[in-house]
Amino acid sequence: MAAKKEAAKTLKITLIKSTIGQVPKNRATVEAMGLRKLHQTVELPDNASTRGQIQKVRHMVKVEEA
């Protein structure tokens, strides 16, 4: 019997606002999330660390559940 692994929950995060003119701490957070260009999307695990990063830059990103 093959047991199915439950898929880990992930979040799709898209950069919708430029980092130009933003506070350096926010720029660093966006870069740490792996976002480099506008409208680029990354999938990150849904955990407390990622949620904290999203909270810091919530005005610059769009978040969807994957």
PDB file of N, CA, C and O in Angstrom:
ATOM      1  N   MET A   1       0.832  -1.183   0.000  1.00  0.00           N
ATOM      2  CA  MET A   1       0.000   0.000   0.000  1.00  0.00           C
ATOM      3  C   MET A   1       0.878   1.249   0.000  1.00  0.00           C
ATOM      4  O   MET A   1       1.737   1.438   0.861  1.00  0.00           O
ATOM      5  N   ALA A   2       0.637   2.061  -0.964  1.00  0.00           N
ATOM      6  CA  ALA A   2       1.401   3.311  -1.064  1.00  0.00           C
ATOM      7  C   ALA A   2       0.615   4.424  -0.379  1.00  0.00           C
ATOM      8  O   ALA A   2      -0.516   4.737  -0.748  1.00  0.00           O
ATOM      9  N   ALA A   3       1.243   4.999   0.613  1.00  0.00           N
ATOM     10  CA  ALA A   3       0.585   6.094   1.320  1.00  0.00           C
ATOM     11  C   ALA A   3       0.885   7.404   0.601  1.00  0.00           C
ATOM     12  O   ALA A   3       2.032   7.697   0.264  1.00  0.00           O
ATOM     13  N   LYS A   4      -0.160   8.178   0.376  1.00  0.00           N
ATOM     14  CA  LYS A   4       0.040   9.459  -0.294  1.00  0.00           C
ATOM     15  C   LYS A   4       0.564  10.480   0.707  1.00  0.00           C
ATOM     16  O   LYS A   4       0.067  10.599   1.827  1.00  0.00           O
ATOM     17  N   LYS A   5       1.576  11.207   0.269  1.00  0.00           N
ATOM     18  CA  LYS A   5       2.084  12.286   1.116  1.00  0.00           C
ATOM     19  C   LYS A   5       1.185  13.496   0.929  1.00  0.00           C
ATOM     20  O   LYS A   5       0.778  13.819  -0.187  1.00  0.00           O
ATOM     21  N   GLU A   6       0.888  14.148   2.015  1.00  0.00           N
ATOM     22  CA  GLU A   6       0.084  15.352   1.931  1.00  0.00           C
ATOM     23  C   GLU A   6       0.972  16.488   1.447  1.00  0.00           C
ATOM     24  O   GLU A   6       2.037  16.736   2.012  1.00  0.00           O
ATOM     25  N   ALA A   7       0.536  17.167   0.412  1.00  0.00           N
ATOM     26  CA  ALA A   7       1.335  18.249  -0.170  1.00  0.00           C
ATOM     27  C   ALA A   7       1.480  19.394   0.830  1.00  0.00           C
ATOM     28  O   ALA A   7       0.509  19.823   1.454  1.00  0.00           O
ATOM     29  N   ALA A   8       2.704  19.872   0.965  1.00  0.00           N
ATOM     30  CA  ALA A   8       2.950  21.003   1.855  1.00  0.00           C
ATOM     31  C   ALA A   8       2.293  22.233   1.252  1.00  0.00           C
ATOM     32  O   ALA A   8       2.356  22.444   0.040  1.00  0.00           O
ATOM     33  N   LYS A   9       1.670  23.037   2.084  1.00  0.00           N
ATOM     34  CA  LYS A   9       0.995  24.228   1.589  1.00  0.00           C
ATOM     35  C   LYS A   9       2.025  25.273   1.179  1.00  0.00           C
ATOM     36  O   LYS A   9       3.023  25.496   1.863  1.00  0.00           O
ATOM     37  N   THR A  10       1.752  25.901   0.048  1.00  0.00           N
ATOM     38  CA  THR A  10       2.642  26.946  -0.436  1.00  0.00           C
ATOM     39  C   THR A  10       1.848  28.192  -0.775  1.00  0.00           C
ATOM     40  O   THR A  10       0.629  28.150  -0.945  1.00  0.00           O
ATOM     41  N   LEU A  11       2.564  29.303  -0.871  1.00  0.00           N
ATOM     42  CA  LEU A  11       1.962  30.577  -1.247  1.00  0.00           C
ATOM     43  C   LEU A  11       2.618  31.073  -2.522  1.00  0.00           C
ATOM     44  O   LEU A  11       3.837  30.993  -2.675  1.00  0.00           O
ATOM     45  N   LYS A  12       1.803  31.589  -3.442  1.00  0.00           N
ATOM     46  CA  LYS A  12       2.328  32.205  -4.653  1.00  0.00           C
ATOM     47  C   LYS A  12       2.412  33.707  -4.380  1.00  0.00           C
ATOM     48  O   LYS A  12       1.403  34.351  -4.095  1.00  0.00           O
ATOM     49  N   ILE A  13       3.612  34.251  -4.468  1.00  0.00           N
ATOM     50  CA  ILE A  13       3.839  35.654  -4.153  1.00  0.00           C
ATOM     51  C   ILE A  13       4.328  36.356  -5.408  1.00  0.00           C
ATOM     52  O   ILE A  13       5.293  35.917  -6.034  1.00  0.00           O
ATOM     53  N   THR A  14       3.658  37.461  -5.782  1.00  0.00           N
ATOM     54  CA  THR A  14       3.992  38.216  -6.978  1.00  0.00           C
ATOM     55  C   THR A  14       4.343  39.637  -6.599  1.00  0.00           C
ATOM     56  O   THR A  14       3.630  40.275  -5.824  1.00  0.00           O
ATOM     57  N   LEU A  15       5.444  40.136  -7.146  1.00  0.00           N
ATOM     58  CA  LEU A  15       5.867  41.519  -6.910  1.00  0.00           C
ATOM     59  C   LEU A  15       5.063  42.428  -7.828  1.00  0.00           C
ATOM     60  O   LEU A  15       5.158  42.309  -9.049  1.00  0.00           O
ATOM     61  N   ILE A  16       4.266  43.339  -7.255  1.00  0.00           N
ATOM     62  CA  ILE A  16       3.413  44.204  -8.068  1.00  0.00           C
ATOM     63  C   ILE A  16       3.812  45.672  -7.988  1.00  0.00           C
ATOM     64  O   ILE A  16       3.273  46.499  -8.724  1.00  0.00           O
ATOM     65  N   LYS A  17       4.744  46.005  -7.110  1.00  0.00           N
ATOM     66  CA  LYS A  17       5.193  47.385  -7.000  1.00  0.00           C
ATOM     67  C   LYS A  17       6.715  47.405  -6.933  1.00  0.00           C
ATOM     68  O   LYS A  17       7.325  46.559  -6.278  1.00  0.00           O
ATOM     69  N   SER A  18       7.319  48.366  -7.606  1.00  0.00           N
ATOM     70  CA  SER A  18       8.772  48.455  -7.684  1.00  0.00           C
ATOM     71  C   SER A  18       9.395  48.721  -6.320  1.00  0.00           C
ATOM     72  O   SER A  18       8.776  49.321  -5.441  1.00  0.00           O
ATOM     73  N   THR A  19      10.635  48.261  -6.163  1.00  0.00           N
ATOM     74  CA  THR A  19      11.375  48.510  -4.923  1.00  0.00           C
ATOM     75  C   THR A  19      12.105  49.847  -4.969  1.00  0.00           C
ATOM     76  O   THR A  19      12.704  50.259  -3.976  1.00  0.00           O
ATOM     77  N   ILE A  20      12.061  50.529  -6.113  1.00  0.00           N
ATOM     78  CA  ILE A  20      12.718  51.837  -6.232  1.00  0.00           C
ATOM     79  C   ILE A  20      12.044  52.815  -5.277  1.00  0.00           C
ATOM     80  O   ILE A  20      10.821  52.956  -5.289  1.00  0.00           O
ATOM     81  N   GLY A  21      12.824  53.476  -4.465  1.00  0.00           N
ATOM     82  CA  GLY A  21      12.295  54.467  -3.528  1.00  0.00           C
ATOM     83  C   GLY A  21      11.778  53.877  -2.235  1.00  0.00           C
ATOM     84  O   GLY A  21      11.275  54.607  -1.381  1.00  0.00           O
ATOM     85  N   GLN A  22      11.891  52.575  -2.076  1.00  0.00           N
ATOM     86  CA  GLN A  22      11.416  51.932  -0.851  1.00  0.00           C
ATOM     87  C   GLN A  22      12.508  51.956   0.213  1.00  0.00           C
ATOM     88  O   GLN A  22      13.682  52.181  -0.083  1.00  0.00           O
ATOM     89  N   VAL A  23      12.104  51.723   1.434  1.00  0.00           N
ATOM     90  CA  VAL A  23      13.039  51.633   2.549  1.00  0.00           C
ATOM     91  C   VAL A  23      13.993  50.461   2.279  1.00  0.00           C
ATOM     92  O   VAL A  23      13.543  49.399   1.850  1.00  0.00           O
ATOM     93  N   PRO A  24      15.304  50.632   2.521  1.00  0.00           N
ATOM     94  CA  PRO A  24      16.254  49.556   2.251  1.00  0.00           C
ATOM     95  C   PRO A  24      15.901  48.224   2.909  1.00  0.00           C
ATOM     96  O   PRO A  24      16.164  47.167   2.335  1.00  0.00           O
ATOM     97  N   LYS A  25      15.316  48.258   4.091  1.00  0.00           N
ATOM     98  CA  LYS A  25      14.919  47.023   4.780  1.00  0.00           C
ATOM     99  C   LYS A  25      13.854  46.275   3.973  1.00  0.00           C
ATOM    100  O   LYS A  25      13.878  45.046   3.895  1.00  0.00           O
ATOM    101  N   ASN A  26      12.915  47.026   3.370  1.00  0.00           N
ATOM    102  CA  ASN A  26      11.878  46.402   2.553  1.00  0.00           C
ATOM    103  C   ASN A  26      12.471  45.841   1.264  1.00  0.00           C
ATOM    104  O   ASN A  26      12.069  44.769   0.814  1.00  0.00           O
ATOM    105  N   ARG A  27      13.418  46.554   0.671  1.00  0.00           N
ATOM    106  CA  ARG A  27      14.092  46.057  -0.524  1.00  0.00           C
ATOM    107  C   ARG A  27      14.781  44.733  -0.240  1.00  0.00           C
ATOM    108  O   ARG A  27      14.691  43.792  -1.028  1.00  0.00           O
ATOM    109  N   ALA A  28      15.465  44.670   0.888  1.00  0.00           N
ATOM    110  CA  ALA A  28      16.180  43.453   1.268  1.00  0.00           C
ATOM    111  C   ALA A  28      15.210  42.296   1.501  1.00  0.00           C
ATOM    112  O   ALA A  28      15.514  41.155   1.152  1.00  0.00           O
ATOM    113  N   THR A  29      14.063  42.577   2.079  1.00  0.00           N
ATOM    114  CA  THR A  29      13.058  41.540   2.319  1.00  0.00           C
ATOM    115  C   THR A  29      12.546  40.972   1.003  1.00  0.00           C
ATOM    116  O   THR A  29      12.428  39.756   0.851  1.00  0.00           O
ATOM    117  N   VAL A  30      12.242  41.851   0.055  1.00  0.00           N
ATOM    118  CA  VAL A  30      11.752  41.407  -1.254  1.00  0.00           C
ATOM    119  C   VAL A  30      12.814  40.565  -1.944  1.00  0.00           C
ATOM    120  O   VAL A  30      12.491  39.535  -2.537  1.00  0.00           O
ATOM    121  N   GLU A  31      14.062  40.977  -1.879  1.00  0.00           N
ATOM    122  CA  GLU A  31      15.141  40.221  -2.513  1.00  0.00           C
ATOM    123  C   GLU A  31      15.334  38.866  -1.829  1.00  0.00           C
ATOM    124  O   GLU A  31      15.602  37.866  -2.495  1.00  0.00           O
ATOM    125  N   ALA A  32      15.200  38.834  -0.506  1.00  0.00           N
ATOM    126  CA  ALA A  32      15.351  37.586   0.236  1.00  0.00           C
ATOM    127  C   ALA A  32      14.245  36.584  -0.122  1.00  0.00           C
ATOM    128  O   ALA A  32      14.440  35.373  -0.015  1.00  0.00           O
ATOM    129  N   MET A  33      13.100  37.093  -0.541  1.00  0.00           N
ATOM    130  CA  MET A  33      12.006  36.221  -0.960  1.00  0.00           C
ATOM    131  C   MET A  33      12.246  35.656  -2.356  1.00  0.00           C
ATOM    132  O   MET A  33      11.513  34.775  -2.806  1.00  0.00           O
ATOM    133  N   GLY A  34      13.274  36.161  -3.041  1.00  0.00           N
ATOM    134  CA  GLY A  34      13.598  35.655  -4.371  1.00  0.00           C
ATOM    135  C   GLY A  34      12.959  36.437  -5.489  1.00  0.00           C
ATOM    136  O   GLY A  34      12.953  35.985  -6.634  1.00  0.00           O
ATOM    137  N   LEU A  35      12.416  37.611  -5.182  1.00  0.00           N
ATOM    138  CA  LEU A  35      11.770  38.435  -6.201  1.00  0.00           C
ATOM    139  C   LEU A  35      12.754  39.471  -6.716  1.00  0.00           C
ATOM    140  O   LEU A  35      13.338  40.221  -5.933  1.00  0.00           O
ATOM    141  N   ARG A  36      12.941  39.518  -8.037  1.00  0.00           N
ATOM    142  CA  ARG A  36      13.896  40.443  -8.635  1.00  0.00           C
ATOM    143  C   ARG A  36      13.227  41.454  -9.561  1.00  0.00           C
ATOM    144  O   ARG A  36      13.624  42.619  -9.601  1.00  0.00           O
ATOM    145  N   LYS A  37      12.206  41.008 -10.310  1.00  0.00           N
ATOM    146  CA  LYS A  37      11.572  41.867 -11.309  1.00  0.00           C
ATOM    147  C   LYS A  37      10.080  42.014 -11.021  1.00  0.00           C
ATOM    148  O   LYS A  37       9.481  41.184 -10.338  1.00  0.00           O
ATOM    149  N   LEU A  38       9.494  43.080 -11.552  1.00  0.00           N
ATOM    150  CA  LEU A  38       8.057  43.278 -11.420  1.00  0.00           C
ATOM    151  C   LEU A  38       7.302  42.121 -12.067  1.00  0.00           C
ATOM    152  O   LEU A  38       7.718  41.592 -13.098  1.00  0.00           O
ATOM    153  N   HIS A  39       6.217  41.746 -11.465  1.00  0.00           N
ATOM    154  CA  HIS A  39       5.322  40.675 -11.931  1.00  0.00           C
ATOM    155  C   HIS A  39       5.978  39.296 -11.924  1.00  0.00           C
ATOM    156  O   HIS A  39       5.458  38.356 -12.526  1.00  0.00           O
ATOM    157  N   GLN A  40       7.113  39.175 -11.249  1.00  0.00           N
ATOM    158  CA  GLN A  40       7.737  37.864 -11.064  1.00  0.00           C
ATOM    159  C   GLN A  40       7.007  37.161  -9.926  1.00  0.00           C
ATOM    160  O   GLN A  40       6.649  37.790  -8.930  1.00  0.00           O
ATOM    161  N   THR A  41       6.791  35.870 -10.072  1.00  0.00           N
ATOM    162  CA  THR A  41       6.086  35.084  -9.062  1.00  0.00           C
ATOM    163  C   THR A  41       6.993  33.985  -8.527  1.00  0.00           C
ATOM    164  O   THR A  41       7.700  33.321  -9.284  1.00  0.00           O
ATOM    165  N   VAL A  42       6.963  33.803  -7.203  1.00  0.00           N
ATOM    166  CA  VAL A  42       7.696  32.711  -6.566  1.00  0.00           C
ATOM    167  C   VAL A  42       6.732  31.944  -5.673  1.00  0.00           C
ATOM    168  O   VAL A  42       5.737  32.495  -5.201  1.00  0.00           O
ATOM    169  N   GLU A  43       7.029  30.680  -5.447  1.00  0.00           N
ATOM    170  CA  GLU A  43       6.245  29.865  -4.515  1.00  0.00           C
ATOM    171  C   GLU A  43       7.095  29.614  -3.285  1.00  0.00           C
ATOM    172  O   GLU A  43       8.200  29.079  -3.382  1.00  0.00           O
ATOM    173  N   LEU A  44       6.581  29.998  -2.139  1.00  0.00           N
ATOM    174  CA  LEU A  44       7.288  29.816  -0.877  1.00  0.00           C
ATOM    175  C   LEU A  44       6.403  29.026   0.079  1.00  0.00           C
ATOM    176  O   LEU A  44       5.178  29.069  -0.038  1.00  0.00           O
ATOM    177  N   PRO A  45       7.003  28.307   1.021  1.00  0.00           N
ATOM    178  CA  PRO A  45       6.196  27.538   1.981  1.00  0.00           C
ATOM    179  C   PRO A  45       5.360  28.459   2.870  1.00  0.00           C
ATOM    180  O   PRO A  45       5.771  29.570   3.206  1.00  0.00           O
ATOM    181  N   ASP A  46       4.199  27.974   3.233  1.00  0.00           N
ATOM    182  CA  ASP A  46       3.298  28.747   4.102  1.00  0.00           C
ATOM    183  C   ASP A  46       3.680  28.483   5.550  1.00  0.00           C
ATOM    184  O   ASP A  46       3.161  27.560   6.178  1.00  0.00           O
ATOM    185  N   ASN A  47       4.598  29.303   6.083  1.00  0.00           N
ATOM    186  CA  ASN A  47       5.001  29.159   7.479  1.00  0.00           C
ATOM    187  C   ASN A  47       5.119  30.546   8.112  1.00  0.00           C
ATOM    188  O   ASN A  47       4.929  31.558   7.436  1.00  0.00           O
ATOM    189  N   ALA A  48       5.423  30.591   9.372  1.00  0.00           N
ATOM    190  CA  ALA A  48       5.467  31.854  10.105  1.00  0.00           C
ATOM    191  C   ALA A  48       6.521  32.806   9.550  1.00  0.00           C
ATOM    192  O   ALA A  48       6.301  34.016   9.506  1.00  0.00           O
ATOM    193  N   SER A  49       7.651  32.276   9.131  1.00  0.00           N
ATOM    194  CA  SER A  49       8.725  33.110   8.590  1.00  0.00           C
ATOM    195  C   SER A  49       8.282  33.817   7.314  1.00  0.00           C
ATOM    196  O   SER A  49       8.483  35.022   7.163  1.00  0.00           O
ATOM    197  N   THR A  50       7.684  33.070   6.405  1.00  0.00           N
ATOM    198  CA  THR A  50       7.212  33.652   5.150  1.00  0.00           C
ATOM    199  C   THR A  50       6.095  34.647   5.402  1.00  0.00           C
ATOM    200  O   THR A  50       6.054  35.707   4.776  1.00  0.00           O
ATOM    201  N   ARG A  51       5.191  34.319   6.309  1.00  0.00           N
ATOM    202  CA  ARG A  51       4.090  35.234   6.634  1.00  0.00           C
ATOM    203  C   ARG A  51       4.618  36.554   7.193  1.00  0.00           C
ATOM    204  O   ARG A  51       4.065  37.616   6.908  1.00  0.00           O
ATOM    205  N   GLY A  52       5.680  36.489   7.984  1.00  0.00           N
ATOM    206  CA  GLY A  52       6.288  37.698   8.529  1.00  0.00           C
ATOM    207  C   GLY A  52       6.889  38.563   7.435  1.00  0.00           C
ATOM    208  O   GLY A  52       6.762  39.787   7.471  1.00  0.00           O
ATOM    209  N   GLN A  53       7.546  37.937   6.460  1.00  0.00           N
ATOM    210  CA  GLN A  53       8.112  38.679   5.333  1.00  0.00           C
ATOM    211  C   GLN A  53       7.004  39.349   4.532  1.00  0.00           C
ATOM    212  O   GLN A  53       7.129  40.508   4.137  1.00  0.00           O
ATOM    213  N   ILE A  54       5.932  38.624   4.295  1.00  0.00           N
ATOM    214  CA  ILE A  54       4.807  39.170   3.539  1.00  0.00           C
ATOM    215  C   ILE A  54       4.213  40.367   4.279  1.00  0.00           C
ATOM    216  O   ILE A  54       3.865  41.372   3.659  1.00  0.00           O
ATOM    217  N   GLN A  55       4.099  40.262   5.579  1.00  0.00           N
ATOM    218  CA  GLN A  55       3.530  41.350   6.387  1.00  0.00           C
ATOM    219  C   GLN A  55       4.368  42.630   6.248  1.00  0.00           C
ATOM    220  O   GLN A  55       3.814  43.728   6.208  1.00  0.00           O
ATOM    221  N   LYS A  56       5.695  42.493   6.175  1.00  0.00           N
ATOM    222  CA  LYS A  56       6.589  43.647   6.052  1.00  0.00           C
ATOM    223  C   LYS A  56       6.388  44.389   4.734  1.00  0.00           C
ATOM    224  O   LYS A  56       6.458  45.617   4.693  1.00  0.00           O
ATOM    225  N   VAL A  57       6.139  43.642   3.657  1.00  0.00           N
ATOM    226  CA  VAL A  57       6.067  44.257   2.325  1.00  0.00           C
ATOM    227  C   VAL A  57       4.695  44.039   1.679  1.00  0.00           C
ATOM    228  O   VAL A  57       4.597  43.911   0.458  1.00  0.00           O
ATOM    229  N   ARG A  58       3.661  43.999   2.476  1.00  0.00           N
ATOM    230  CA  ARG A  58       2.321  43.684   1.977  1.00  0.00           C
ATOM    231  C   ARG A  58       1.815  44.694   0.959  1.00  0.00           C
ATOM    232  O   ARG A  58       0.944  44.368   0.152  1.00  0.00           O
ATOM    233  N   HIS A  59       2.346  45.922   0.980  1.00  0.00           N
ATOM    234  CA  HIS A  59       1.927  46.944   0.026  1.00  0.00           C
ATOM    235  C   HIS A  59       2.595  46.771  -1.339  1.00  0.00           C
ATOM    236  O   HIS A  59       2.247  47.469  -2.291  1.00  0.00           O
ATOM    237  N   MET A  60       3.555  45.840  -1.438  1.00  0.00           N
ATOM    238  CA  MET A  60       4.302  45.657  -2.678  1.00  0.00           C
ATOM    239  C   MET A  60       4.045  44.309  -3.349  1.00  0.00           C
ATOM    240  O   MET A  60       4.457  44.101  -4.491  1.00  0.00           O
ATOM    241  N   VAL A  61       3.378  43.403  -2.665  1.00  0.00           N
ATOM    242  CA  VAL A  61       3.197  42.053  -3.196  1.00  0.00           C
ATOM    243  C   VAL A  61       1.730  41.638  -3.223  1.00  0.00           C
ATOM    244  O   VAL A  61       0.896  42.189  -2.506  1.00  0.00           O
ATOM    245  N   LYS A  62       1.438  40.650  -4.071  1.00  0.00           N
ATOM    246  CA  LYS A  62       0.115  40.032  -4.127  1.00  0.00           C
ATOM    247  C   LYS A  62       0.322  38.580  -3.725  1.00  0.00           C
ATOM    248  O   LYS A  62       1.241  37.925  -4.216  1.00  0.00           O
ATOM    249  N   VAL A  63      -0.523  38.072  -2.837  1.00  0.00           N
ATOM    250  CA  VAL A  63      -0.362  36.715  -2.314  1.00  0.00           C
ATOM    251  C   VAL A  63      -1.586  35.871  -2.658  1.00  0.00           C
ATOM    252  O   VAL A  63      -2.729  36.293  -2.482  1.00  0.00           O
ATOM    253  N   GLU A  64      -1.307  34.656  -3.159  1.00  0.00           N
ATOM    254  CA  GLU A  64      -2.375  33.688  -3.450  1.00  0.00           C
ATOM    255  C   GLU A  64      -1.976  32.351  -2.857  1.00  0.00           C
ATOM    256  O   GLU A  64      -0.788  32.042  -2.762  1.00  0.00           O
ATOM    257  N   GLU A  65      -2.949  31.561  -2.461  1.00  0.00           N
ATOM    258  CA  GLU A  65      -2.650  30.216  -1.983  1.00  0.00           C
ATOM    259  C   GLU A  65      -2.478  29.305  -3.181  1.00  0.00           C
ATOM    260  O   GLU A  65      -3.278  29.337  -4.116  1.00  0.00           O
ATOM    261  N   ALA A  66      -1.423  28.487  -3.151  1.00  0.00           N
ATOM    262  CA  ALA A  66      -1.148  27.599  -4.291  1.00  0.00           C
ATOM    263  C   ALA A  66      -1.658  26.198  -4.022  1.00  0.00           C
ATOM    264  O   ALA A  66      -1.515  25.315  -4.868  1.00  0.00           O
TER     265      ALA A  66
END
